[in-house]
Amino acid sequence: MACVYILFSKSTNKFYVGSSREDNSISRLNSHNGRKTKSTKNGRPWIVINEIQCDNYTEARKKENFLKSGVGRKWISEEFGKFKNS
């Protein structure tokens, strides 16, 4: 199994979408918060706000790419916009 996850950073007030070959995002979250991921090292601490389970990594990457598209970013803002206001 694989998963797609959405992270949020209060310090930058931004979302981050990623995928993992594992069935949960915990190890990836540790990488993001441990400054091991270049694109997210400035937004620490990150929190997981959503995780989507997928049957395989190919499916997870397709969902990740959708969530990074304009329509996907709009859906994230509508669903999880409350995080930006808190």
N, C-alpha and C positions, 0 to 999 in steps of 0.2 A: 504494500500500500504506500501511498504518497499523500502529501497534503499541500494546500495553498494556504498562506496565512497573510493576514493584514495586521501590520504593526502601527502604533501611533506614538509620536514623541511630543510630550507637552513642551519641551524646551524649544523645539523648532515649529511646533503646531502643524506637523505634516504626517501624512500616512506613508507607509512603505508596503509594497506587495512583494511577496517572495514565494518560493516553492521549495519543498524538501522531498528527498527520496524516502525519508522516514515517515511513519504514520502520525507523528506529532511535531510541533514546531519548537519544542523546548531546546533542543541542541542548537537549532538555528538562532533562537532568541539569545542564547548564551553567546554565540558568535557575534551577533549584532551589538550586544551590550558590552562585550569584551574587546571592542575595537578591532576585531579580526576581519570585519567587512568594511572595505574602504568607503562604500557609498553611504553607510549609516553611522560611521564612527562619531560624527558631530551631533547626532540627535539623542544621545544617551540621556536617560534610560528609556528604552523602548518597552511598550507593553503590547501583548497580543490582544487584539480586540475581536478577531474572528479567525476561525480555522475551518477549512473545507476539506473533507476527506475525499480522496480520489482512488480509483482502482489501480492506477499505474502512474508512473512519472510523466508519460506522454500526455495523459489527460490533465495532470496537474499543471504542466507547462502551458497547455492550451488555455486553461482557466486563468492562469497568471497573466498571460499575454492579453486576454480579454479585459481583465481588471486594470491593466495598464493602458488600455485604449481610452479614447474620449468617453465612450458610453460607460465603460467600466469605472472610470474615475468619477463620473457623474453619479453612478449608483452608489459608490462608496461614500460620496459626500452626502447623498440623501439618506442613506442608511445609518451612517456613523458620524454625521455632522455634529451631533451633540457632544462628541469628545473635544471638538475645537472650541466649543462654547463653555466648557467647564474649567 
